[in-house]
Amino acid sequence: MNYVLPFFSISSITMAGLLIIFSTGAEASIGVNYGTLANNLPPPQQVAEFLLHSTVINRIRLFDTDPHILQAFANTGIAITVTVPNDQIPHLTNLSSAKQWISDQIQPHFPSTNIIRILVGNEVISTANHLLIRTLIPAMQSLHTALVSTSLHRRIQISTPHSLGILTNTTPPSSAKFRRGYDTNVLKPLLSFLRSTSSPFVVNPYPFFGYSIETLDFALFRPNPGLFDQHPKLLYTNMLDAQLDSVYSAMDKLGFSDVEIVIGEIGWPSEGDIDQIGVDVATAAEFNKNVVTRVNSGTGTPLMPNRTFETYIFALFNENLKSGPTSERNFGIFRSDLTPIYDIGILRPTFRSSNPENNTATPVRASPEKRWCVTKAGAETVALQRNIDYVCGLGLDCRPINEGGLCFLPNTVKAHSEYAMNLYYQTMEKHEFDCDFDNTGEITTIDPSMLSLIKIYFRKIN
């Protein structure tokens, strides 16, 4: 492998007797939905510590803005998506109300709690409630404007999740489109908003709700004859790929194939009613483990090759207060005592299943090791300028990179951005997510001033 200065992924070089270690971390894209419709759940603080120390889950989705849960996840670095309940949507079309909501629900917790996204409602279009549908986009716009007014719009996205009921003509996937009436009147302006704010289109694909006895193997990623899409000449070997490409096809028909897709919910119950086929612990484990493997493989789908998908498994716990069929209460992957109902490959080797309460490790905080936030090689100048504007707009001390300041030279956007990004990173107690900056930053254990010496050294020997 050829390494290129200045940074590598877990690699090293030796220069004049000096061993230099370069390290960057790659995050998994698997999250979990943390529902709370149960009367037997562990305290949020215990849940936060369990996820942090015993699993590789690094993101969760909440169905509200429960302050106790948000406080419990403070200083963990776990990315949090919160949700505006459907009944609050009409109220938030008013900008003053949206600003108050951000002030009350988000700002008391941010940035110590890593809130990355606000979902406005849940499957609103599928409710067929005309008031909710009519006010959905205005509410999203008001919340985004409220975020802009507090300089949080680059850290927190606004979106809304959809069921696959918004689609029609989904077989084969290339023929899929959004339902008439919602396509140009609702979804086109919604996708335009998402594109303009660099936010994802969130969908809840559930092969569980789409399978039959004949298509069970197709739903579970088992060997099967597959589904051949004649138009693009593509073979589908599993239902999830077909569902995702149906969404992509519908977006493409409206001219929005570039908008990112996030899987907001996906899961399989471990228990169902007596007449349900394919609903048991073994099948749930098989499906969810295959989902984790699939979305993280980088394989992508036939129409979206070489892609990974940010994915949220449904759900963290069984929820015994839910109504409906038995399966609705049994989507959880962990019991209320935090032992796994089944393993899908997200547990750390150090997990103590016998007594998780004895795990006395404390939440991850800043490491005593010296670390700096620097710009990634190849980061675009316009993105780096946004980083400067964001940090300095927060009121942090950017005087050193002003003309005449100690760090003004070299007078380049890259150098000034590196100062601003590191200033923010150090101010925010060196959490890894505070050096992300829309994937333009990375952490190093080497003093940036030392990197300048390295560059001088290589110029001299070349």
TORKOL-4160 file (C-alpha; in steps of 0.2 Angstrom, whole numbers, padded with zeros to 4 digits, m for minus):
462
<pt num="1" X="0000" Y="0000" Z="0000"/>
<pt num="2" X="0007" Y="0017" Z="m0004"/>
<pt num="3" X="0004" Y="0030" Z="0009"/>
<pt num="4" X="0003" Y="0049" Z="0005"/>
<pt num="5" X="0007" Y="0062" Z="0017"/>
<pt num="6" X="0000" Y="0070" Z="0028"/>
<pt num="7" X="m0012" Y="0056" Z="0035"/>
<pt num="8" X="m0016" Y="0038" Z="0034"/>
<pt num="9" X="m0028" Y="0025" Z="0041"/>
<pt num="10" X="m0018" Y="0016" Z="0055"/>
<pt num="11" X="m0001" Y="0017" Z="0047"/>
<pt num="12" X="0016" Y="0024" Z="0050"/>
<pt num="13" X="0032" Y="0029" Z="0042"/>
<pt num="14" X="0049" Y="0032" Z="0049"/>
<pt num="15" X="0059" Y="0048" Z="0045"/>
<pt num="16" X="0076" Y="0051" Z="0052"/>
<pt num="17" X="0073" Y="0040" Z="0067"/>
<pt num="18" X="0056" Y="0048" Z="0071"/>
<pt num="19" X="0042" Y="0036" Z="0071"/>
<pt num="20" X="0026" Y="0045" Z="0065"/>
<pt num="21" X="0009" Y="0038" Z="0067"/>
<pt num="22" X="m0006" Y="0043" Z="0057"/>
<pt num="23" X="m0023" Y="0038" Z="0062"/>
<pt num="24" X="m0040" Y="0041" Z="0056"/>
<pt num="25" X="m0056" Y="0032" Z="0062"/>
<pt num="26" X="m0070" Y="0025" Z="0051"/>
<pt num="27" X="m0088" Y="0025" Z="0058"/>
<pt num="28" X="m0100" Y="0011" Z="0056"/>
<pt num="29" X="m0117" Y="0017" Z="0048"/>
<pt num="30" X="m0128" Y="0006" Z="0060"/>
<pt num="31" X="m0140" Y="0015" Z="0072"/>
<pt num="32" X="m0155" Y="0009" Z="0081"/>
<pt num="33" X="m0172" Y="0016" Z="0085"/>
<pt num="34" X="m0175" Y="0019" Z="0103"/>
<pt num="35" X="m0193" Y="0018" Z="0106"/>
<pt num="36" X="m0200" Y="0020" Z="0124"/>
<pt num="37" X="m0218" Y="0013" Z="0123"/>
<pt num="38" X="m0215" Y="0001" Z="0137"/>
<pt num="39" X="m0216" Y="0000" Z="0156"/>
<pt num="40" X="m0201" Y="m0010" Z="0159"/>
<pt num="41" X="m0186" Y="m0001" Z="0151"/>
<pt num="42" X="m0170" Y="0002" Z="0160"/>
<pt num="43" X="m0165" Y="0020" Z="0165"/>
<pt num="44" X="m0159" Y="0031" Z="0150"/>
<pt num="45" X="m0142" Y="0033" Z="0158"/>
<pt num="46" X="m0139" Y="0014" Z="0159"/>
<pt num="47" X="m0145" Y="0013" Z="0141"/>
<pt num="48" X="m0132" Y="0026" Z="0135"/>
<pt num="49" X="m0118" Y="0018" Z="0144"/>
<pt num="50" X="m0122" Y="0001" Z="0138"/>
<pt num="51" X="m0123" Y="0006" Z="0120"/>
<pt num="52" X="m0107" Y="0016" Z="0122"/>
<pt num="53" X="m0096" Y="0002" Z="0130"/>
<pt num="54" X="m0105" Y="m0014" Z="0125"/>
<pt num="55" X="m0110" Y="m0011" Z="0107"/>
<pt num="56" X="m0103" Y="m0003" Z="0091"/>
<pt num="57" X="m0119" Y="0007" Z="0089"/>
<pt num="58" X="m0115" Y="0025" Z="0087"/>
<pt num="59" X="m0131" Y="0033" Z="0082"/>
<pt num="60" X="m0149" Y="0032" Z="0089"/>
<pt num="61" X="m0166" Y="0039" Z="0083"/>
<pt num="62" X="m0179" Y="0045" Z="0096"/>
<pt num="63" X="m0197" Y="0047" Z="0093"/>
<pt num="64" X="m0198" Y="0063" Z="0103"/>
<pt num="65" X="m0186" Y="0075" Z="0112"/>
<pt num="66" X="m0186" Y="0067" Z="0129"/>
<pt num="67" X="m0175" Y="0078" Z="0140"/>
<pt num="68" X="m0170" Y="0063" Z="0151"/>
<pt num="69" X="m0163" Y="0053" Z="0136"/>
<pt num="70" X="m0155" Y="0068" Z="0128"/>
<pt num="71" X="m0146" Y="0072" Z="0145"/>
<pt num="72" X="m0141" Y="0053" Z="0147"/>
<pt num="73" X="m0132" Y="0053" Z="0130"/>
<pt num="74" X="m0122" Y="0069" Z="0134"/>
<pt num="75" X="m0103" Y="0068" Z="0131"/>
<pt num="76" X="m0105" Y="0050" Z="0123"/>
<pt num="77" X="m0102" Y="0056" Z="0105"/>
<pt num="78" X="m0117" Y="0045" Z="0100"/>
<pt num="79" X="m0126" Y="0054" Z="0086"/>
<pt num="80" X="m0144" Y="0057" Z="0090"/>
<pt num="81" X="m0159" Y="0060" Z="0079"/>
<pt num="82" X="m0174" Y="0067" Z="0087"/>
<pt num="83" X="m0192" Y="0068" Z="0081"/>
<pt num="84" X="m0206" Y="0081" Z="0081"/>
<pt num="85" X="m0222" Y="0072" Z="0085"/>
<pt num="86" X="m0235" Y="0073" Z="0071"/>
<pt num="87" X="m0248" Y="0084" Z="0081"/>
<pt num="88" X="m0235" Y="0098" Z="0083"/>
<pt num="89" X="m0232" Y="0100" Z="0065"/>
<pt num="90" X="m0245" Y="0114" Z="0061"/>
<pt num="91" X="m0239" Y="0124" Z="0076"/>
<pt num="92" X="m0221" Y="0124" Z="0069"/>
<pt num="93" X="m0226" Y="0133" Z="0053"/>
<pt num="94" X="m0225" Y="0149" Z="0063"/>
<pt num="95" X="m0206" Y="0155" Z="0064"/>
<pt num="96" X="m0208" Y="0161" Z="0081"/>
<pt num="97" X="m0215" Y="0144" Z="0087"/>
<pt num="98" X="m0201" Y="0135" Z="0078"/>
<pt num="99" X="m0187" Y="0146" Z="0086"/>
<pt num="100" X="m0195" Y="0143" Z="0103"/>
<pt num="101" X="m0195" Y="0124" Z="0099"/>
<pt num="102" X="m0177" Y="0125" Z="0095"/>
<pt num="103" X="m0173" Y="0135" Z="0111"/>
<pt num="104" X="m0183" Y="0123" Z="0122"/>
<pt num="105" X="m0180" Y="0106" Z="0114"/>
<pt num="106" X="m0162" Y="0107" Z="0106"/>
<pt num="107" X="m0151" Y="0121" Z="0113"/>
<pt num="108" X="m0152" Y="0115" Z="0131"/>
<pt num="109" X="m0143" Y="0099" Z="0126"/>
<pt num="110" X="m0133" Y="0104" Z="0111"/>
<pt num="111" X="m0118" Y="0102" Z="0108"/>
<pt num="112" X="m0114" Y="0091" Z="0123"/>
<pt num="113" X="m0127" Y="0079" Z="0116"/>
<pt num="114" X="m0123" Y="0076" Z="0098"/>
<pt num="115" X="m0140" Y="0080" Z="0090"/>
<pt num="116" X="m0137" Y="0078" Z="0071"/>
<pt num="117" X="m0155" Y="0078" Z="0064"/>
<pt num="118" X="m0173" Y="0083" Z="0067"/>
<pt num="119" X="m0186" Y="0072" Z="0059"/>
<pt num="120" X="m0202" Y="0082" Z="0057"/>
<pt num="121" X="m0216" Y="0070" Z="0060"/>
<pt num="122" X="m0216" Y="0051" Z="0056"/>
<pt num="123" X="m0223" Y="0045" Z="0039"/>
<pt num="124" X="m0234" Y="0060" Z="0038"/>
<pt num="125" X="m0240" Y="0057" Z="0020"/>
<pt num="126" X="m0246" Y="0040" Z="0024"/>
<pt num="127" X="m0258" Y="0047" Z="0037"/>
<pt num="128" X="m0268" Y="0055" Z="0023"/>
<pt num="129" X="m0271" Y="0070" Z="0035"/>
<pt num="130" X="m0272" Y="0085" Z="0024"/>
<pt num="131" X="m0268" Y="0097" Z="0038"/>
<pt num="132" X="m0252" Y="0088" Z="0042"/>
<pt num="133" X="m0247" Y="0085" Z="0024"/>
<pt num="134" X="m0251" Y="0104" Z="0020"/>
<pt num="135" X="m0240" Y="0110" Z="0034"/>
<pt num="136" X="m0226" Y="0098" Z="0034"/>
<pt num="137" X="m0214" Y="0107" Z="0022"/>
<pt num="138" X="m0218" Y="0125" Z="0030"/>
<pt num="139" X="m0214" Y="0117" Z="0047"/>
<pt num="140" X="m0198" Y="0110" Z="0040"/>
<pt num="141" X="m0193" Y="0127" Z="0032"/>
<pt num="142" X="m0197" Y="0136" Z="0048"/>
<pt num="143" X="m0186" Y="0124" Z="0059"/>
<pt num="144" X="m0172" Y="0126" Z="0047"/>
<pt num="145" X="m0173" Y="0145" Z="0047"/>
<pt num="146" X="m0173" Y="0144" Z="0066"/>
<pt num="147" X="m0157" Y="0133" Z="0066"/>
<pt num="148" X="m0149" Y="0146" Z="0054"/>
<pt num="149" X="m0153" Y="0160" Z="0067"/>
<pt num="150" X="m0143" Y="0150" Z="0080"/>
<pt num="151" X="m0129" Y="0145" Z="0068"/>
<pt num="152" X="m0134" Y="0127" Z="0070"/>
<pt num="153" X="m0139" Y="0123" Z="0053"/>
<pt num="154" X="m0123" Y="0116" Z="0048"/>
<pt num="155" X="m0123" Y="0104" Z="0062"/>
<pt num="156" X="m0141" Y="0098" Z="0063"/>
<pt num="157" X="m0151" Y="0093" Z="0048"/>
<pt num="158" X="m0170" Y="0093" Z="0045"/>
<pt num="159" X="m0179" Y="0079" Z="0036"/>
<pt num="160" X="m0195" Y="0068" Z="0038"/>
<pt num="161" X="m0197" Y="0049" Z="0036"/>
<pt num="162" X="m0208" Y="0040" Z="0024"/>
<pt num="163" X="m0216" Y="0023" Z="0022"/>
<pt num="164" X="m0215" Y="0015" Z="0006"/>
<pt num="165" X="m0234" Y="0019" Z="0004"/>
<pt num="166" X="m0228" Y="0035" Z="m0005"/>
<pt num="167" X="m0223" Y="0024" Z="m0020"/>
<pt num="168" X="m0233" Y="0015" Z="m0034"/>
<pt num="169" X="m0228" Y="0003" Z="m0048"/>
<pt num="170" X="m0214" Y="m0004" Z="m0038"/>
<pt num="171" X="m0212" Y="m0020" Z="m0048"/>
<pt num="172" X="m0200" Y="m0019" Z="m0056"/>
<pt num="173" X="m0190" Y="m0006" Z="m0046"/>
<pt num="174" X="m0185" Y="0004" Z="m0062"/>
<pt num="175" X="m0204" Y="0008" Z="m0065"/>
<pt num="176" X="m0207" Y="0015" Z="m0047"/>
<pt num="177" X="m0214" Y="0032" Z="m0045"/>
<pt num="178" X="m0222" Y="0043" Z="m0032"/>
<pt num="179" X="m0240" Y="0042" Z="m0030"/>
<pt num="180" X="m0250" Y="0054" Z="m0041"/>
<pt num="181" X="m0255" Y="0070" Z="m0032"/>
<pt num="182" X="m0241" Y="0069" Z="m0019"/>
<pt num="183" X="m0227" Y="0068" Z="m0032"/>
<pt num="184" X="m0226" Y="0086" Z="m0039"/>
<pt num="185" X="m0237" Y="0094" Z="m0025"/>
<pt num="186" X="m0228" Y="0087" Z="m0010"/>
<pt num="187" X="m0213" Y="0077" Z="m0013"/>
<pt num="188" X="m0205" Y="0088" Z="m0027"/>
<pt num="189" X="m0204" Y="0103" Z="m0016"/>
<pt num="190" X="m0199" Y="0092" Z="m0001"/>
<pt num="191" X="m0184" Y="0085" Z="m0011"/>
<pt num="192" X="m0179" Y="0102" Z="m0017"/>
<pt num="193" X="m0178" Y="0108" Z="0002"/>
<pt num="194" X="m0168" Y="0092" Z="0006"/>
<pt num="195" X="m0156" Y="0096" Z="m0008"/>
<pt num="196" X="m0154" Y="0114" Z="m0004"/>
<pt num="197" X="m0150" Y="0110" Z="0015"/>
<pt num="198" X="m0139" Y="0095" Z="0011"/>
<pt num="199" X="m0151" Y="0084" Z="0021"/>
<pt num="200" X="m0156" Y="0066" Z="0017"/>
<pt num="201" X="m0172" Y="0058" Z="0011"/>
<pt num="202" X="m0177" Y="0046" Z="0025"/>
<pt num="203" X="m0187" Y="0030" Z="0021"/>
<pt num="204" X="m0193" Y="0016" Z="0031"/>
<pt num="205" X="m0192" Y="0000" Z="0021"/>
<pt num="206" X="m0199" Y="m0015" Z="0029"/>
<pt num="207" X="m0197" Y="m0032" Z="0019"/>
<pt num="208" X="m0207" Y="m0039" Z="0034"/>
<pt num="209" X="m0222" Y="m0030" Z="0029"/>
<pt num="210" X="m0220" Y="m0034" Z="0010"/>
<pt num="211" X="m0216" Y="m0053" Z="0011"/>
<pt num="212" X="m0227" Y="m0068" Z="0007"/>
<pt num="213" X="m0224" Y="m0086" Z="0010"/>
<pt num="214" X="m0217" Y="m0087" Z="m0008"/>
<pt num="215" X="m0206" Y="m0072" Z="m0006"/>
<pt num="216" X="m0199" Y="m0076" Z="0011"/>
<pt num="217" X="m0182" Y="m0081" Z="0005"/>
<pt num="218" X="m0181" Y="m0065" Z="m0006"/>
<pt num="219" X="m0185" Y="m0055" Z="0010"/>
<pt num="220" X="m0172" Y="m0064" Z="0021"/>
<pt num="221" X="m0157" Y="m0062" Z="0009"/>
<pt num="222" X="m0158" Y="m0081" Z="0006"/>
<pt num="223" X="m0154" Y="m0090" Z="m0010"/>
<pt num="224" X="m0169" Y="m0087" Z="m0022"/>
<pt num="225" X="m0172" Y="m0085" Z="m0041"/>
<pt num="226" X="m0172" Y="m0066" Z="m0039"/>
<pt num="227" X="m0182" Y="m0053" Z="m0048"/>
<pt num="228" X="m0176" Y="m0047" Z="m0065"/>
<pt num="229" X="m0179" Y="m0029" Z="m0070"/>
<pt num="230" X="m0180" Y="m0030" Z="m0089"/>
<pt num="231" X="m0177" Y="m0011" Z="m0093"/>
<pt num="232" X="m0160" Y="m0009" Z="m0085"/>
<pt num="233" X="m0156" Y="m0028" Z="m0086"/>
<pt num="234" X="m0153" Y="m0030" Z="m0068"/>
<pt num="235" X="m0156" Y="m0044" Z="m0056"/>
<pt num="236" X="m0162" Y="m0042" Z="m0038"/>
<pt num="237" X="m0158" Y="m0055" Z="m0026"/>
<pt num="238" X="m0166" Y="m0047" Z="m0011"/>
<pt num="239" X="m0181" Y="m0037" Z="m0006"/>
<pt num="240" X="m0172" Y="m0023" Z="0002"/>
<pt num="241" X="m0162" Y="m0019" Z="m0013"/>
<pt num="242" X="m0178" Y="m0019" Z="m0023"/>
<pt num="243" X="m0186" Y="m0007" Z="m0011"/>
<pt num="244" X="m0172" Y="0005" Z="m0010"/>
<pt num="245" X="m0170" Y="0006" Z="m0029"/>
<pt num="246" X="m0189" Y="0009" Z="m0031"/>
<pt num="247" X="m0186" Y="0024" Z="m0020"/>
<pt num="248" X="m0171" Y="0029" Z="m0030"/>
<pt num="249" X="m0181" Y="0027" Z="m0047"/>
<pt num="250" X="m0195" Y="0038" Z="m0040"/>
<pt num="251" X="m0183" Y="0052" Z="m0035"/>
<pt num="252" X="m0174" Y="0051" Z="m0051"/>
<pt num="253" X="m0190" Y="0053" Z="m0061"/>
<pt num="254" X="m0192" Y="0070" Z="m0052"/>
<pt num="255" X="m0174" Y="0075" Z="m0055"/>
<pt num="256" X="m0167" Y="0071" Z="m0037"/>
<pt num="257" X="m0156" Y="0056" Z="m0039"/>
<pt num="258" X="m0142" Y="0065" Z="m0030"/>
<pt num="259" X="m0151" Y="0067" Z="m0013"/>
<pt num="260" X="m0144" Y="0055" Z="0000"/>
<pt num="261" X="m0156" Y="0041" Z="0006"/>
<pt num="262" X="m0156" Y="0036" Z="0024"/>
<pt num="263" X="m0165" Y="0020" Z="0031"/>
<pt num="264" X="m0174" Y="0027" Z="0045"/>
<pt num="265" X="m0182" Y="0010" Z="0051"/>
<pt num="266" X="m0180" Y="m0008" Z="0046"/>
<pt num="267" X="m0182" Y="m0023" Z="0057"/>
<pt num="268" X="m0190" Y="m0040" Z="0059"/>
<pt num="269" X="m0200" Y="m0046" Z="0075"/>
<pt num="270" X="m0194" Y="m0061" Z="0085"/>
<pt num="271" X="m0212" Y="m0066" Z="0090"/>
<pt num="272" X="m0229" Y="m0065" Z="0081"/>
<pt num="273" X="m0246" Y="m0072" Z="0081"/>
<pt num="274" X="m0248" Y="m0091" Z="0080"/>
<pt num="275" X="m0253" Y="m0090" Z="0062"/>
<pt num="276" X="m0238" Y="m0080" Z="0056"/>
<pt num="277" X="m0224" Y="m0088" Z="0045"/>
<pt num="278" X="m0206" Y="m0084" Z="0047"/>
<pt num="279" X="m0208" Y="m0074" Z="0064"/>
<pt num="280" X="m0197" Y="m0081" Z="0077"/>
<pt num="281" X="m0180" Y="m0077" Z="0085"/>
<pt num="282" X="m0169" Y="m0086" Z="0073"/>
<pt num="283" X="m0177" Y="m0078" Z="0058"/>
<pt num="284" X="m0176" Y="m0060" Z="0066"/>
<pt num="285" X="m0158" Y="m0063" Z="0070"/>
<pt num="286" X="m0155" Y="m0069" Z="0052"/>
<pt num="287" X="m0163" Y="m0054" Z="0044"/>
<pt num="288" X="m0156" Y="m0040" Z="0055"/>
<pt num="289" X="m0138" Y="m0048" Z="0054"/>
<pt num="290" X="m0140" Y="m0048" Z="0035"/>
<pt num="291" X="m0146" Y="m0030" Z="0035"/>
<pt num="292" X="m0130" Y="m0025" Z="0045"/>
<pt num="293" X="m0119" Y="m0034" Z="0033"/>
<pt num="294" X="m0127" Y="m0028" Z="0018"/>
<pt num="295" X="m0128" Y="m0009" Z="0021"/>
<pt num="296" X="m0110" Y="m0009" Z="0027"/>
<pt num="297" X="m0103" Y="m0019" Z="0013"/>
<pt num="298" X="m0101" Y="m0005" Z="0001"/>
<pt num="299" X="m0109" Y="m0016" Z="m0012"/>
<pt num="300" X="m0124" Y="m0004" Z="m0013"/>
<pt num="301" X="m0139" Y="m0009" Z="m0024"/>
<pt num="302" X="m0141" Y="m0013" Z="m0043"/>
<pt num="303" X="m0145" Y="0005" Z="m0047"/>
<pt num="304" X="m0134" Y="0013" Z="m0033"/>
<pt num="305" X="m0118" Y="0003" Z="m0033"/>
<pt num="306" X="m0104" Y="0005" Z="m0022"/>
<pt num="307" X="m0114" Y="0014" Z="m0008"/>
<pt num="308" X="m0117" Y="0012" Z="0010"/>
<pt num="309" X="m0133" Y="0017" Z="0019"/>
<pt num="310" X="m0135" Y="0025" Z="0036"/>
<pt num="311" X="m0147" Y="0013" Z="0044"/>
<pt num="312" X="m0157" Y="0012" Z="0059"/>
<pt num="313" X="m0163" Y="m0005" Z="0065"/>
<pt num="314" X="m0180" Y="m0006" Z="0073"/>
<pt num="315" X="m0179" Y="m0007" Z="0088"/>
<pt num="316" X="m0168" Y="m0007" Z="0103"/>
<pt num="317" X="m0181" Y="m0014" Z="0115"/>
<pt num="318" X="m0197" Y="m0024" Z="0114"/>
<pt num="319" X="m0211" Y="m0011" Z="0118"/>
<pt num="320" X="m0225" Y="m0020" Z="0128"/>
<pt num="321" X="m0237" Y="m0005" Z="0128"/>
<pt num="322" X="m0239" Y="m0005" Z="0109"/>
<pt num="323" X="m0256" Y="m0010" Z="0102"/>
<pt num="324" X="m0259" Y="m0021" Z="0087"/>
<pt num="325" X="m0253" Y="m0038" Z="0083"/>
<pt num="326" X="m0241" Y="m0047" Z="0094"/>
<pt num="327" X="m0227" Y="m0043" Z="0082"/>
<pt num="328" X="m0228" Y="m0025" Z="0085"/>
<pt num="329" X="m0222" Y="m0027" Z="0103"/>
<pt num="330" X="m0208" Y="m0038" Z="0098"/>
<pt num="331" X="m0196" Y="m0029" Z="0086"/>
<pt num="332" X="m0183" Y="m0027" Z="0100"/>
<pt num="333" X="m0165" Y="m0034" Z="0099"/>
<pt num="334" X="m0162" Y="m0032" Z="0118"/>
<pt num="335" X="m0172" Y="m0037" Z="0133"/>
<pt num="336" X="m0175" Y="m0024" Z="0146"/>
<pt num="337" X="m0161" Y="m0031" Z="0157"/>
<pt num="338" X="m0149" Y="m0026" Z="0142"/>
<pt num="339" X="m0146" Y="m0044" Z="0137"/>
<pt num="340" X="m0147" Y="m0048" Z="0119"/>
<pt num="341" X="m0163" Y="m0057" Z="0112"/>
<pt num="342" X="m0151" Y="m0062" Z="0098"/>
<pt num="343" X="m0134" Y="m0057" Z="0092"/>
<pt num="344" X="m0133" Y="m0048" Z="0075"/>
<pt num="345" X="m0114" Y="m0043" Z="0076"/>
<pt num="346" X="m0115" Y="m0027" Z="0085"/>
<pt num="347" X="m0109" Y="m0032" Z="0102"/>
<pt num="348" X="m0091" Y="m0028" Z="0108"/>
<pt num="349" X="m0080" Y="m0043" Z="0113"/>
<pt num="350" X="m0080" Y="m0036" Z="0131"/>
<pt num="351" X="m0099" Y="m0036" Z="0133"/>
<pt num="352" X="m0104" Y="m0044" Z="0150"/>
<pt num="353" X="m0120" Y="m0052" Z="0146"/>
<pt num="354" X="m0122" Y="m0059" Z="0164"/>
<pt num="355" X="m0123" Y="m0043" Z="0173"/>
<pt num="356" X="m0122" Y="m0027" Z="0162"/>
<pt num="357" X="m0124" Y="m0016" Z="0177"/>
<pt num="358" X="m0107" Y="m0021" Z="0184"/>
<pt num="359" X="m0099" Y="m0012" Z="0169"/>
<pt num="360" X="m0091" Y="0002" Z="0178"/>
<pt num="361" X="m0083" Y="0011" Z="0164"/>
<pt num="362" X="m0087" Y="0029" Z="0163"/>
<pt num="363" X="m0093" Y="0039" Z="0147"/>
<pt num="364" X="m0080" Y="0043" Z="0134"/>
<pt num="365" X="m0073" Y="0060" Z="0137"/>
<pt num="366" X="m0058" Y="0069" Z="0130"/>
<pt num="367" X="m0042" Y="0059" Z="0130"/>
<pt num="368" X="m0027" Y="0065" Z="0140"/>
<pt num="369" X="m0017" Y="0062" Z="0124"/>
<pt num="370" X="m0013" Y="0078" Z="0114"/>
<pt num="371" X="m0024" Y="0079" Z="0098"/>
<pt num="372" X="m0027" Y="0092" Z="0085"/>
<pt num="373" X="m0041" Y="0094" Z="0072"/>
<pt num="374" X="m0034" Y="0097" Z="0055"/>
<pt num="375" X="m0041" Y="0098" Z="0037"/>
<pt num="376" X="m0042" Y="0082" Z="0026"/>
<pt num="377" X="m0032" Y="0082" Z="0011"/>
<pt num="378" X="m0042" Y="0086" Z="m0004"/>
<pt num="379" X="m0055" Y="0096" Z="0005"/>
<pt num="380" X="m0063" Y="0109" Z="m0006"/>
<pt num="381" X="m0059" Y="0127" Z="m0003"/>
<pt num="382" X="m0077" Y="0132" Z="m0002"/>
<pt num="383" X="m0081" Y="0120" Z="0011"/>
<pt num="384" X="m0066" Y="0125" Z="0022"/>
<pt num="385" X="m0072" Y="0143" Z="0020"/>
<pt num="386" X="m0089" Y="0138" Z="0027"/>
<pt num="387" X="m0079" Y="0130" Z="0042"/>
<pt num="388" X="m0071" Y="0147" Z="0045"/>
<pt num="389" X="m0088" Y="0156" Z="0044"/>
<pt num="390" X="m0096" Y="0144" Z="0056"/>
<pt num="391" X="m0083" Y="0144" Z="0069"/>
<pt num="392" X="m0080" Y="0163" Z="0069"/>
<pt num="393" X="m0099" Y="0166" Z="0068"/>
<pt num="394" X="m0101" Y="0157" Z="0085"/>
<pt num="395" X="m0090" Y="0171" Z="0093"/>
<pt num="396" X="m0074" Y="0160" Z="0096"/>
<pt num="397" X="m0058" Y="0170" Z="0095"/>
<pt num="398" X="m0053" Y="0171" Z="0077"/>
<pt num="399" X="m0042" Y="0187" Z="0079"/>
<pt num="400" X="m0026" Y="0177" Z="0077"/>
<pt num="401" X="m0031" Y="0173" Z="0058"/>
<pt num="402" X="m0036" Y="0191" Z="0055"/>
<pt num="403" X="m0024" Y="0202" Z="0045"/>
<pt num="404" X="m0009" Y="0206" Z="0057"/>
<pt num="405" X="m0014" Y="0192" Z="0069"/>
<pt num="406" X="m0001" Y="0179" Z="0075"/>
<pt num="407" X="m0008" Y="0165" Z="0064"/>
<pt num="408" X="m0013" Y="0176" Z="0049"/>
<pt num="409" X="0002" Y="0169" Z="0038"/>
<pt num="410" X="0001" Y="0158" Z="0028"/>
<pt num="411" X="m0014" Y="0168" Z="0021"/>
<pt num="412" X="m0023" Y="0153" Z="0014"/>
<pt num="413" X="m0041" Y="0147" Z="0017"/>
<pt num="414" X="m0034" Y="0130" Z="0021"/>
<pt num="415" X="m0022" Y="0137" Z="0035"/>
<pt num="416" X="m0036" Y="0148" Z="0042"/>
<pt num="417" X="m0049" Y="0134" Z="0042"/>
<pt num="418" X="m0037" Y="0123" Z="0050"/>
<pt num="419" X="m0035" Y="0136" Z="0064"/>
<pt num="420" X="m0053" Y="0138" Z="0066"/>
<pt num="421" X="m0058" Y="0120" Z="0065"/>
<pt num="422" X="m0045" Y="0116" Z="0079"/>
<pt num="423" X="m0050" Y="0130" Z="0089"/>
<pt num="424" X="m0068" Y="0123" Z="0089"/>
<pt num="425" X="m0062" Y="0106" Z="0092"/>
<pt num="426" X="m0051" Y="0111" Z="0107"/>
<pt num="427" X="m0065" Y="0122" Z="0114"/>
<pt num="428" X="m0078" Y="0108" Z="0113"/>
<pt num="429" X="m0067" Y="0096" Z="0124"/>
<pt num="430" X="m0060" Y="0086" Z="0109"/>
<pt num="431" X="m0074" Y="0075" Z="0105"/>
<pt num="432" X="m0072" Y="0065" Z="0088"/>
<pt num="433" X="m0088" Y="0072" Z="0081"/>
<pt num="434" X="m0082" Y="0090" Z="0084"/>
<pt num="435" X="m0069" Y="0088" Z="0071"/>
<pt num="436" X="m0080" Y="0081" Z="0057"/>
<pt num="437" X="m0085" Y="0097" Z="0049"/>
<pt num="438" X="m0095" Y="0089" Z="0035"/>
<pt num="439" X="m0081" Y="0076" Z="0032"/>
<pt num="440" X="m0068" Y="0089" Z="0029"/>
<pt num="441" X="m0059" Y="0087" Z="0046"/>
<pt num="442" X="m0049" Y="0073" Z="0054"/>
<pt num="443" X="m0039" Y="0071" Z="0070"/>
<pt num="444" X="m0021" Y="0069" Z="0072"/>
<pt num="445" X="m0009" Y="0066" Z="0087"/>
<pt num="446" X="0005" Y="0076" Z="0078"/>
<pt num="447" X="0006" Y="0094" Z="0082"/>
<pt num="448" X="0002" Y="0103" Z="0065"/>
<pt num="449" X="0018" Y="0114" Z="0068"/>
<pt num="450" X="0028" Y="0097" Z="0067"/>
<pt num="451" X="0019" Y="0093" Z="0050"/>
<pt num="452" X="0026" Y="0109" Z="0043"/>
<pt num="453" X="0044" Y="0103" Z="0048"/>
<pt num="454" X="0040" Y="0086" Z="0039"/>
<pt num="455" X="0035" Y="0095" Z="0023"/>
<pt num="456" X="0051" Y="0105" Z="0024"/>
<pt num="457" X="0061" Y="0089" Z="0027"/>
<pt num="458" X="0053" Y="0081" Z="0011"/>
<pt num="459" X="0056" Y="0096" Z="0001"/>
<pt num="460" X="0074" Y="0096" Z="0005"/>
<pt num="461" X="0077" Y="0077" Z="0002"/>
<pt num="462" X="0067" Y="0077" Z="m0015"/>
